[in-house]
């Protein structure tokens, strides 16, 4: 039996026109300090994004989102922030901002220890659209 783990997570949002406050959820950042886990999963639905702003620069959005995963991985490739401790990087990523890429407030959860499965579950719940019943 796996030990239970507590974790923090935030939903990554793209706000193509900040002045309107409309957004779509595109990913999740999950952090577990005890196991030194920090990972982000991102999936951009370009059609949904273009529904909010037909002129959005999707290449720029994807570059900024890729920076989030790089900071989660850490190391010199994400320097200087990538060299900071894991918990500091999580808080830096989830800091409130008024920009095209934002995160939700940080939420806490508890799982059976399979953080990868938990992250996959959060993606289904928070990012992906429900399957349509025919």
Secondary structure, 3 states (H helix, E strand, C coil): CCCCEEEEEEEEEECCCCCCCCCEEEEEEEEECCCCEEEEEECCCHHHHHHHCCCCCHHHHHHHHHHHHHHHHCCHHHCCHHHCCHHHHHHHHCCCCCCCEEECCCEEEEECCCHHHHHHHHHHHHCCCCCCCC
